[in-house]
């Protein structure tokens, strides 16, 4: 779906649904537990914020560590309207977060590529090194970090005081 359509649908979903919430996992958590487990953790956080708590969970592809009846549906967003709606809200929220990070790190062009692997993102990563929002477990970042220093740009500490290779 185009971004504008997602935004419109997200607004309608929020207005008409019983409740909604968003959960997140940061880059450090993703590096520590892996992307799948971090996604499950983010879903759990979102579900725990819901009021009222749902009676039953339909989840896209995975289960969540909660004592609630649930079913994982492969390609759930294609066969369940509630999973599709949750996917739209999550994508709109993620894009909003990336726009906020773009204001902090404008040289990366996050508002354009939304953190996905594009030539623009690769070039910025080569030129400026990773930020605290990059996943150091992601192979291009991991392979270019040696002794806590980004090999492509050794003066990165001057730009990002909170970033360090792990």
PETA-V297361 format. One line per field, one symbol per residue. ss: DSSP state (h for helix, s for strand, l for the rest). phi: phi as a letter, one per 40 degrees, with the letter a starting at -180 (. if undefined). burial: b if it has 16 or more other ideal C-beta (glycine too) atoms within 10 Angstrom, else e. Layout:
# PETA-V297361
ss->???
phi->???
burial->???
This chain:
# PETA-V297361
ss->llhhhhhhhhhhhhhhllllllllllhhhhhhhlhhhhhhhhhhhhhhhllllllsssssllllllllsssssllhhhhlhhhhhhhhhhhhhhhhhhhhhhhhlhhhlhhhhlllllhhhhhhhhhhllllllllllhhhhhlssllsslllllhhhllllllll
phi->.cdccdcccdcccccbccaaabbabcdcccccbgcccccccccdccccccaccccabbbcgbbbcbcbdaacbcfdccbbccccccccccccccccccccccccbcccgdccbfgccbdccdcccccbgcbcccccccdccdcbbbfgbcccaccddccbcccacb
burial->eeeeebbebbeebeeeeeebebbebebebbbeeeeeebbbbbbeebbeeeeeeeeebbbbeeebeeeeeeeeeeebbeebeebbbbbbbbbbbebeebeebbeebeebebeebbbeeeeebeebbeebbbbbbbbbbbebbeebbeeebbeebeebeeebeebebe
